[in-house]
Structures are given as C-alpha cells and as structure tokens.
Amino acid sequence: MEGDLHNLVPAVGELNSDRSNFSFGMVAGEPRKYGSCDFEVDFKHRTVEPMAEVQGNIARVYFYMSKKYDLRMSKKQQKLFQVWNKQDPQDSWEREKLIRIELSKKH
C-alpha cells in the first residue's frame, strides 16, 4: 500500500512534516506560514488545507486508496473530497500519470 504509485507524490518536507496525520479540511483565517506556497495548517484542530489546484487530485487518491485497500473514510471526509473532486477536475498531467502507472505494471 505504501508503495502504490497512485499514492506517491512529491512533497515539500516541511509541509509534509507539519501535516503529520492531520485531516484535510478547510482552514479559515490562517496566516500564510509557508511563503508563496498556499498550504494552511491548523495545529489546534489538526486540520490542513492544500491549495485548490491539488485538492481534487488528493480527493481522487483518497477515494482510490479507500476502495483498493478497503480503508474507512468518515462521512465528513467523503463529502469534502466529493466537493474537491468536482471543483478541481482531473487535468492532463493526472491522466498522463495514470497512463504511466498502468504501463509500468505491464513491465
């Protein structure tokens, strides 16, 4: 599961560390802590909000992982990810990534 190529994406170390195992959500009124990187962390409520341009990507990875590995997802997370999936549809790079993953399985 950890090596599933659908679940592997590049990440900035500091953001990944601060994200920890916090839930994804919407973070209102937060200061921009990471310079020009649009990523918010609410340490008090253990919630993170990635930039809008990748929210759909994250949602689709979570839906895939949940289905593939029979992982539970709260109703709240499901609803949020459904919104993110609709607001940030699959782009050409995401489609290309899926093609490359499928091709890698054949070799």
Secondary structure, DSSP 8 states (H G I E B T S, - for coil): -TT-GGG-----HHHHHHHTT-EE----S----STT---EEETTTTEEE--HHHHHHHHHHHHHHHHHTT----HHHHHHHHHHHHHS---HHHHHHHHHHHHHHT-
